[in-house]
Amino acid sequence: MGAVVPEQGRLGAVVPGRAVPEAAGEAGSCSPGAAAGADGAARLAAGQPGAAAGPGAARPRALQPGACAEGRGAGPPAFGFLFDVDGVLVRGSQPVPAARRAFQRLADSGGRLRVPVVFLTNAGNCLRSAKARELSQALGLQVSPEQVILSHSPLQLFSQFHERYMLVAGQGPMEENAYNLGFKHVVTIEALRKAYPLLDMVDLSRRPKQLFPNSSQKNLAGVILFGEPVRWETSLQLITDVLLSNGNPGAELQEVPYPHLPILACNMDLLWMAEAKMPRFGHGTFLLCLESIYKKVTGRELKYEALIGKPSPVTYHYAQYLIQQQAEKQGWKAPIQRLYAVGDNPMSDIYGANLYNNYLKSARHSQAQAGLKRSPQAASSCESILVCTGVYRHGENRETERRTEAQTGETVFHGHRDFCCDPSLLEASHIVQDVDDAVQLAFKKENWS
């Protein structure tokens, strides 16, 4: 059983006991900016459009969030979609067949969205513009970067770390992502390994043939975990060294500093679905390894300054902001009241959507009790829709878990230890076969055609 679920009436509590800013805005094409309201309600900064997707042999039609068409026979929509990517729209590099059908329903003949859409992914090993290009190719419609939320997008909120020297782990354009998010001084695992060649000893072929004095690198002040790295043994060793040495891995260990340096972790997914028949290890598995090693070595719990990405409520709040921004660009005065979150992973997609739905209900209840007028920009619900084209297989997952629970006497919980094992949060509002069915379901509920 993990720690208590983040307080449902308080969006900023991403990790129990840790203060996190309450809202995210948009600054630049790849990252959000921050603005917190003085009255405690989340206020979000205005966005800047990102770079357009690159040209292709057959250029996709443009999905224009600022030029959405109204539904046939209906007024402006009062609902929007939050789509997971892996296992819902694509599997690895291959599009899910139902994805293009779904977006043919969502867009008119001119390629204009009829309903606001945000792509909410826990991927973090790429730039926002690159993910938009991938989606454009998969869906046959041009997706703009401002429609994409990556797992690390809310990191721009943490300005107290932006001037510090931070170790970054993961893969892809980590340094560029970090700079886009506002971090001024970052050191990669590879740079640290080269600066301290004696630290990485597992791979015999990479052990130094000649010893040099350690570099005069400045002490590190924190760690950012963007996503799963390539050489896990190297990253696990060097991150642990940094934590045990209080940011100076070339030093001799005197005593274990505790609390340790702050850690910002993005993407808690234990598993994800690619082309293989079975799920692949995600960043949540890497975090589990790091936590276990630290506990075994020190006897103490590894602590996070923040856990970011699905199922964190702050990520869904930012997604709601982007949905509302699309509606405002269209000129629709009626706010988006209902969100439909479509995903394949019960732990990240369904748990996160249900947790955010509880937050919305709690916020409404608190406002009513206090006699406060509800913000016209606030959504009233976030319904979770689970598809069977990715991690989840209808009936199979739960049956496997029941057999395991019967044999071990323990509940199977794939979530991070800092989120509680609440079975109700893992139950989707709806289960359908694929994303096209999910869109049709929402259209039927909204009396939309």
C-alpha positions as CSV (number, residue, x, y, z in Angstrom):
1,M,0.0,0.0,0.0
2,G,1.4,3.4,-0.9
3,A,1.1,6.7,0.8
4,V,-2.1,8.7,1.0
5,V,-3.6,9.9,-2.3
6,P,-2.8,13.5,-3.0
7,E,-5.4,15.6,-1.2
8,Q,-8.3,15.7,-3.6
9,G,-9.4,19.3,-2.9
10,R,-5.9,20.6,-3.4
11,L,-4.4,20.3,-6.8
12,G,-0.9,21.2,-5.8
13,A,-0.4,18.2,-3.5
14,V,1.3,15.9,-6.1
15,V,3.2,14.1,-3.4
16,P,1.9,14.0,0.1
17,G,3.8,16.4,2.3
18,R,5.5,18.3,-0.6
19,A,4.4,21.7,-1.8
20,V,3.9,21.9,-5.5
21,P,2.7,25.0,-7.5
22,E,-1.0,24.7,-8.4
23,A,-1.1,25.5,-12.1
24,A,0.7,25.4,-15.4
25,G,0.6,27.8,-18.3
26,E,2.4,27.8,-21.6
27,A,5.6,29.6,-22.4
28,G,7.2,28.7,-25.8
29,S,6.5,25.7,-28.0
30,C,7.7,23.0,-25.8
31,S,6.9,23.8,-22.2
32,P,4.4,25.4,-19.8
33,G,4.8,28.6,-17.8
34,A,3.5,29.2,-14.4
35,A,1.0,31.5,-12.8
36,A,-0.7,30.9,-9.5
37,G,-3.7,33.0,-8.5
38,A,-3.5,35.1,-5.4
39,D,-6.9,33.8,-4.3
40,G,-5.6,30.3,-4.4
41,A,-7.5,29.3,-7.5
42,A,-5.3,28.0,-10.3
43,R,-4.7,30.7,-13.0
44,L,-2.9,29.8,-16.2
45,A,-0.7,32.0,-18.4
46,A,-1.5,32.6,-22.0
47,G,0.1,30.2,-24.5
48,Q,2.5,30.7,-27.4
49,P,1.9,28.5,-30.5
50,G,4.6,26.0,-31.2
51,A,6.5,25.1,-34.4
52,A,4.4,23.4,-37.0
53,A,5.0,19.8,-38.0
54,G,7.5,19.3,-40.7
55,P,6.7,18.7,-44.3
56,G,6.2,15.1,-45.6
57,A,5.7,13.3,-48.8
58,A,2.0,13.5,-48.3
59,R,1.4,16.5,-46.1
60,P,-1.3,15.8,-43.5
61,R,-4.4,18.0,-43.4
62,A,-4.1,20.6,-40.7
63,L,-5.8,20.0,-37.4
64,Q,-6.5,23.6,-36.4
65,P,-7.4,24.0,-32.8
66,G,-8.1,27.7,-33.4
67,A,-10.5,26.9,-36.2
68,C,-12.7,24.1,-34.9
69,A,-15.9,23.3,-36.7
70,E,-19.1,22.9,-34.9
71,G,-20.8,19.5,-34.7
72,R,-23.4,18.8,-37.4
73,G,-26.8,19.8,-36.1
74,A,-25.4,21.1,-32.8
75,G,-24.0,24.2,-31.2
76,P,-20.4,24.6,-29.9
77,P,-19.3,21.5,-28.0
78,A,-19.3,21.6,-24.2
79,F,-16.8,18.7,-24.0
80,G,-13.3,17.8,-25.0
81,F,-11.0,14.8,-25.3
82,L,-7.7,13.9,-23.5
83,F,-6.1,11.1,-25.5
84,D,-3.3,9.0,-24.3
85,V,-0.9,8.0,-27.1
86,D,0.9,4.7,-26.7
87,G,-1.6,1.8,-26.7
88,V,-4.4,4.1,-27.8
89,L,-3.3,5.9,-31.0
90,V,-0.1,4.0,-31.7
91,R,1.8,0.9,-30.6
92,G,5.5,1.7,-30.9
93,S,5.9,3.3,-34.3
94,Q,2.7,1.7,-35.8
95,P,-0.7,3.5,-35.6
96,V,-3.6,1.6,-34.1
97,P,-6.1,1.0,-37.0
98,A,-9.0,2.6,-35.2
99,A,-7.1,5.9,-34.6
100,R,-7.5,7.3,-38.1
101,R,-11.2,6.4,-38.1
102,A,-11.6,8.2,-34.8
103,F,-10.0,11.4,-36.0
104,Q,-12.1,11.3,-39.2
105,R,-15.1,11.6,-36.9
106,L,-13.4,14.4,-34.9
107,A,-12.4,16.5,-37.9
108,D,-14.5,17.9,-40.7
109,S,-13.8,17.5,-44.4
110,G,-11.4,20.5,-44.2
111,G,-9.3,19.0,-41.4
112,R,-10.7,21.3,-38.7
113,L,-11.4,19.8,-35.3
114,R,-15.0,19.8,-34.3
115,V,-14.1,19.2,-30.7
116,P,-11.1,20.4,-28.6
117,V,-8.4,17.7,-28.2
118,V,-5.3,17.3,-26.2
119,F,-2.7,14.5,-26.4
120,L,-1.7,13.6,-22.9
121,T,1.3,11.3,-22.9
122,N,3.8,10.2,-20.3
123,A,6.5,10.1,-22.9
124,G,9.4,12.5,-22.2
125,N,12.3,11.4,-24.4
126,C,11.5,13.8,-27.2
127,L,10.6,17.4,-27.9
128,R,7.0,18.5,-27.9
129,S,7.3,19.4,-31.6
130,A,8.7,16.0,-32.4
131,K,5.9,14.2,-30.7
132,A,3.4,16.4,-32.7
133,R,5.1,15.3,-35.9
134,E,4.9,11.7,-35.0
135,L,1.2,12.0,-34.2
136,S,0.6,13.9,-37.5
137,Q,2.1,11.0,-39.5
138,A,0.1,8.4,-37.5
139,L,-3.2,10.2,-37.7
140,G,-3.0,11.7,-41.2
141,L,-3.8,15.1,-39.7
142,Q,-1.4,17.8,-38.7
143,V,-1.1,18.0,-34.9
144,S,0.3,21.2,-33.4
145,P,2.8,21.2,-30.4
146,E,0.4,23.2,-28.3
147,Q,-2.0,20.2,-28.3
148,V,0.7,17.9,-26.8
149,I,1.5,17.5,-23.1
150,L,4.6,15.5,-22.3
151,S,5.3,14.0,-18.8
152,H,7.9,16.7,-18.0
153,S,5.9,19.8,-19.1
154,P,5.0,21.0,-15.6
155,L,8.6,21.2,-14.6
156,Q,8.8,24.8,-15.7
157,L,6.7,25.5,-12.5
158,F,9.6,24.5,-10.3
159,S,11.6,27.8,-10.7
160,Q,13.3,27.4,-7.4
161,F,15.5,24.7,-9.1
162,H,16.1,26.5,-12.4
163,E,19.3,28.2,-11.3
164,R,20.8,25.2,-9.6
165,Y,23.2,22.6,-11.0
166,M,21.0,19.6,-11.7
167,L,21.8,16.0,-12.8
168,V,19.5,14.8,-15.6
169,A,18.8,11.2,-16.4
170,G,16.8,9.6,-19.3
171,Q,17.3,9.6,-23.0
172,G,16.7,11.8,-26.0
173,P,17.2,15.6,-26.1
174,M,17.4,15.9,-22.3
175,E,19.5,19.0,-22.2
176,E,17.3,20.8,-24.8
177,N,14.2,19.8,-22.9
178,A,15.7,21.0,-19.6
179,Y,16.7,24.4,-21.1
180,N,13.2,24.8,-22.7
181,L,11.7,24.2,-19.2
182,G,13.8,26.9,-17.7
183,F,16.8,25.0,-16.2
184,K,20.0,26.9,-16.7
185,H,22.7,24.4,-15.5
186,V,22.2,20.7,-16.2
187,V,24.7,17.8,-16.2
188,T,23.9,14.5,-18.0
189,I,24.7,11.0,-16.7
190,E,27.2,10.6,-19.6
191,A,28.9,13.9,-18.7
192,L,29.1,12.9,-15.1
193,R,30.5,9.5,-16.0
194,K,33.3,11.1,-18.1
195,A,34.1,13.6,-15.3
196,Y,34.3,10.7,-12.8
197,P,35.5,7.7,-14.8
198,L,35.9,5.5,-11.7
199,L,32.2,5.5,-10.9
200,D,31.0,3.3,-13.8
201,M,32.4,-0.2,-13.2
202,V,29.8,-2.8,-14.3
203,D,30.7,-2.9,-18.1
204,L,34.3,-4.1,-18.2
205,S,34.8,-2.6,-21.7
206,R,34.0,0.9,-20.4
207,R,36.3,0.8,-17.4
208,P,39.0,3.4,-17.8
209,K,42.4,2.2,-19.1
210,Q,44.2,5.2,-17.6
211,L,43.3,7.1,-14.5
212,F,43.0,10.9,-14.5
213,P,42.3,13.3,-11.7
214,N,38.7,14.0,-11.1
215,S,37.3,17.1,-12.8
216,S,36.6,20.3,-10.9
217,Q,32.9,20.1,-11.6
218,K,30.6,22.1,-9.3
219,N,28.5,20.2,-6.7
220,L,25.2,19.1,-8.0
221,A,22.1,20.4,-6.2
222,G,19.4,18.0,-7.3
223,V,18.3,15.3,-9.8
224,I,15.8,15.3,-12.6
225,L,14.6,11.9,-13.8
226,F,13.0,12.6,-17.3
227,G,12.4,8.9,-18.1
228,E,14.0,5.5,-18.4
229,P,17.7,5.6,-19.4
230,V,19.5,3.3,-21.8
231,R,22.2,1.9,-19.4
232,W,20.2,1.3,-16.2
233,E,23.2,0.1,-14.2
234,T,25.2,3.2,-15.0
235,S,22.4,5.6,-14.1
236,L,21.4,3.7,-11.0
237,Q,25.0,3.8,-9.8
238,L,25.7,7.4,-10.5
239,I,22.4,8.7,-9.2
240,T,23.0,6.8,-6.0
241,D,26.6,8.2,-5.8
242,V,25.2,11.8,-6.1
243,L,22.6,11.3,-3.4
244,L,25.1,9.6,-1.0
245,S,27.7,12.3,-1.6
246,N,25.4,15.3,-1.3
247,G,26.2,16.2,-4.9
248,N,29.9,15.6,-4.9
249,P,30.4,12.0,-6.3
250,G,34.2,12.3,-6.2
251,A,34.2,12.7,-2.4
252,E,34.8,10.0,0.2
253,L,31.7,8.9,2.0
254,Q,31.7,10.1,5.6
255,E,28.0,9.7,6.5
256,V,24.8,9.4,4.5
257,P,23.2,12.9,4.2
258,Y,19.4,12.8,4.9
259,P,17.2,14.2,3.7
260,H,19.0,13.7,0.5
261,L,19.1,16.1,-2.5
262,P,15.7,16.9,-4.1
263,I,14.5,14.6,-6.9
264,L,12.0,15.6,-9.5
265,A,10.7,12.5,-11.3
266,C,8.6,12.4,-14.5
267,N,6.4,9.5,-15.7
268,M,5.5,6.8,-13.1
269,D,4.3,4.2,-15.6
270,L,5.5,0.7,-14.5
271,L,4.7,-0.7,-17.9
272,W,3.8,0.5,-21.4
273,M,2.7,-1.2,-24.6
274,A,4.8,-1.3,-27.8
275,E,4.8,-3.7,-30.7
276,A,5.6,-6.7,-28.5
277,K,2.8,-9.0,-27.2
278,M,3.6,-8.2,-23.6
279,P,4.1,-4.8,-21.9
280,R,7.6,-3.3,-21.6
281,F,9.2,-1.8,-18.6
282,G,8.5,1.9,-18.1
283,H,10.1,4.6,-16.0
284,G,8.1,3.5,-13.0
285,T,10.2,0.3,-13.1
286,F,13.4,2.3,-13.0
287,L,12.1,4.3,-10.1
288,L,11.3,1.1,-8.3
289,C,14.9,-0.1,-8.8
290,L,16.3,3.2,-7.6
291,E,14.1,3.3,-4.5
292,S,15.0,-0.3,-3.6
293,I,18.7,0.2,-4.0
294,Y,18.6,3.4,-1.9
295,K,16.6,1.7,0.8
296,K,18.9,-1.3,0.8
297,V,22.1,0.8,1.0
298,T,21.0,3.4,3.5
299,G,18.1,1.8,5.4
300,R,16.0,4.9,4.6
301,E,13.2,5.8,2.1
302,L,14.0,7.6,-1.1
303,K,11.9,10.8,-1.2
304,Y,10.7,12.8,-4.1
305,E,10.3,16.6,-4.3
306,A,7.6,15.9,-6.9
307,L,6.2,13.2,-9.1
308,I,5.0,14.6,-12.4
309,G,3.0,13.2,-15.3
310,K,0.0,10.9,-15.2
311,P,-1.7,10.2,-12.8
312,S,-0.7,13.4,-11.1
313,P,-3.6,15.9,-10.9
314,V,-1.5,18.9,-11.9
315,T,-1.0,17.3,-15.3
316,Y,-4.7,16.9,-15.9
317,H,-5.3,20.5,-14.7
318,Y,-2.9,21.7,-17.4
319,A,-4.6,19.6,-20.0
320,Q,-7.9,21.2,-19.0
321,Y,-6.3,24.6,-19.6
322,L,-5.2,23.7,-23.1
323,I,-8.7,22.3,-23.9
324,Q,-10.3,25.6,-22.7
325,Q,-7.7,27.6,-24.6
326,Q,-8.7,25.8,-27.9
327,A,-12.4,26.7,-27.3
328,E,-11.5,30.3,-26.6
329,K,-9.5,30.6,-29.8
330,Q,-12.6,29.4,-31.6
331,G,-14.6,32.1,-30.0
332,W,-17.0,29.8,-28.1
333,K,-18.2,31.6,-25.0
334,A,-19.6,28.5,-23.4
335,P,-16.9,26.8,-21.3
336,I,-15.9,23.1,-21.7
337,Q,-17.9,21.4,-19.0
338,R,-17.0,17.7,-19.5
339,L,-13.7,16.0,-20.3
340,Y,-13.3,12.5,-21.7
341,A,-9.9,10.9,-20.9
342,V,-9.2,7.9,-23.2
343,G,-6.3,5.6,-22.2
344,D,-5.1,2.0,-22.2
345,N,-3.4,1.9,-18.8
346,P,-5.6,1.5,-15.7
347,M,-2.9,2.8,-13.4
348,S,-1.9,5.9,-15.2
349,D,-4.8,6.9,-17.5
350,I,-7.8,5.6,-15.5
351,Y,-6.4,6.3,-12.0
352,G,-5.3,9.8,-13.1
353,A,-8.6,10.7,-14.8
354,N,-10.7,9.4,-11.8
355,L,-8.4,11.2,-9.3
356,Y,-8.9,14.4,-11.2
357,N,-12.6,13.8,-11.4
358,N,-12.7,13.5,-7.6
359,Y,-10.7,16.7,-7.4
360,L,-13.3,18.5,-9.6
361,K,-16.1,17.2,-7.4
362,S,-14.3,18.1,-4.2
363,A,-13.6,21.6,-5.5
364,R,-17.3,22.2,-6.5
365,H,-18.4,20.9,-3.1
366,S,-15.9,23.2,-1.2
367,Q,-17.0,26.2,-3.3
368,A,-20.7,25.5,-2.6
369,Q,-20.1,25.2,1.1
370,A,-18.2,28.4,1.2
371,G,-20.8,30.2,-0.9
372,L,-18.3,30.9,-3.6
373,K,-19.3,31.3,-7.3
374,R,-17.9,28.6,-9.4
375,S,-15.4,29.6,-12.1
376,P,-17.0,29.6,-15.5
377,Q,-13.7,28.1,-16.9
378,A,-13.8,25.1,-14.6
379,A,-14.8,21.7,-15.9
380,S,-17.4,19.8,-13.9
381,S,-16.3,16.2,-14.7
382,C,-13.6,14.0,-16.2
383,E,-14.9,10.6,-17.4
384,S,-12.4,7.8,-17.9
385,I,-12.6,5.5,-21.0
386,L,-10.5,2.4,-21.1
387,V,-9.5,0.9,-24.4
388,C,-8.3,-2.7,-25.1
389,T,-5.6,-2.0,-27.7
390,G,-2.7,-1.5,-25.3
391,V,-1.7,-2.5,-21.8
392,Y,-5.3,-3.5,-20.8
393,R,-7.0,-6.6,-22.3
394,H,-10.6,-7.0,-21.4
395,G,-10.9,-9.6,-18.7
396,E,-7.4,-10.9,-19.0
397,N,-5.6,-8.4,-16.8
398,R,-7.9,-8.8,-13.8
399,E,-8.1,-12.6,-14.1
400,T,-4.3,-12.7,-14.0
401,E,-4.2,-10.4,-11.0
402,R,-6.9,-12.5,-9.2
403,R,-4.8,-15.6,-9.6
404,T,-1.7,-13.9,-8.4
405,E,-3.6,-12.4,-5.4
406,A,-5.0,-15.9,-4.6
407,Q,-1.5,-17.4,-4.6
408,T,0.3,-14.6,-2.7
409,G,-2.4,-13.1,-0.6
410,E,-1.3,-9.7,-1.7
411,T,-3.1,-7.1,-3.9
412,V,-1.5,-6.4,-7.3
413,F,-0.9,-2.7,-7.6
414,H,1.1,-1.3,-10.5
415,G,1.0,2.3,-9.2
416,H,3.8,4.2,-7.6
417,R,4.2,3.7,-3.9
418,D,3.4,7.3,-3.1
419,F,-0.2,6.9,-4.5
420,C,-2.5,4.8,-2.5
421,C,-4.0,1.5,-3.7
422,D,-7.6,2.6,-4.1
423,P,-9.4,0.0,-6.3
424,S,-12.2,2.5,-7.1
425,L,-9.7,4.8,-8.9
426,L,-8.7,1.9,-11.2
427,E,-12.3,1.3,-12.4
428,A,-13.0,3.0,-15.7
429,S,-16.3,4.9,-16.2
430,H,-16.5,3.0,-19.5
431,I,-14.6,0.1,-21.2
432,V,-14.6,0.0,-25.0
433,Q,-12.6,-1.9,-27.7
434,D,-10.7,1.0,-29.2
435,V,-10.4,4.7,-29.6
436,D,-12.9,4.9,-32.3
437,D,-15.5,3.3,-30.0
438,A,-14.5,5.8,-27.3
439,V,-15.2,8.7,-29.6
440,Q,-18.5,7.3,-30.6
441,L,-19.4,6.7,-27.0
442,A,-18.7,10.3,-26.0
443,F,-20.6,11.6,-29.1
444,K,-23.6,9.5,-28.1
445,K,-23.5,10.8,-24.5
446,E,-23.2,14.4,-25.7
447,N,-26.0,13.9,-28.4
448,W,-23.3,14.9,-30.9
449,S,-23.1,13.7,-34.5
